[in-house]
Amino acid sequence: MRPFSFSDKGLLSKKHAAAWADVSRRTLDRWIQQGLPVYQASPHTKVLIRPADIEFFLQRKQLPKADLIAKVEEVVAQLRRQSFIKQEE
């Protein structure tokens, strides 16, 4: 269970959101640049993040299992073309 208490709206500061997600603040900032929604009253006020938004963002970023297998097969084929892996006979 996460040890952080939520504000009335279920929002966390960037510091607490990074701790909640068990990532660095730098990683959280990258996620924000990649589209993680944030809530801010005005440009110079505290940035707040909902844990549910973090979970949804990460689920969206996950590569489906079928796509992962296809990606591995693609990389192996590229390596074979470059003669890094001998083809089985």
N, C-alpha and C positions, 0 to 999 in steps of 0.2 A: 504494500500500500504506500502511496506517495505521501511524504510528510508535510505537504504544503497546504495551507488553508487558502481557500479561494475568497476573492472579494465578493461583494453582493451579486455581481454579474457573472461570476465564474471566470474572471480574467486574472492572468498572472503578469507580473513585470517580466521584462526580457531576462533578467537574472534568474528569477524563479522558474520561468518557462524553460530555460536551458537546463537548470537543475532537474526539473520535472522530467524532461526528455532524456536526461543523462548525457548531454552533449555540451560542448564548449559554447561560449557566447559567440565565438567566431562562426561556428557551424550554424547556429541559430540565425545569425546575420546573413549567411549564404542562403539559408532556406527562405528568408524573407525576400531576398533579391530574386529567388526562383519562384516566388508567388505565394508564400505562406501569408495568409491574411493577418493583418494587425489592426488594432483599434487605437486611435489617437484623436483627442479632442481638437487639437490644433498642432501646427508644425513643430512647436517648441514644447510640447507636453510629453508626458511619459507614454511610451509605447506599451500597449497591453496585448496579450495573446491568450486565446482560449485553448486549453488542452485538447478539446475536441477538434479544433482546426489543425493542430499538430498531427493528431492521429489520422485525420482525413488526408492531409498533405502527404504523409509518409505512405499511406495505403496507395495513393495515386502514383507515387514514385516507384513502387515495387514493380519489378519485372515479373510478369506472369511466368509460371514454371515452363510452359510450352515455349515461350519466347526465349527463355534462358537456354533451353536445350538447343534451339535453333541457332542462337548466338554462339554457343560452344562449337557446334558443327561447322558454322561459318569460319570461326577462327582456326579450327583444325584443318579445314580445306585450304585456307590461306597459307598456313604453315607447310602443308604438303606441297603446294605449288612453289613455295620458296625452298623446298628440299630440306626443311628442318626435321620433318618426321618422315620416316620411310613408310611407304605404303605397304600394307599387308598383302601377302601373295595368296 
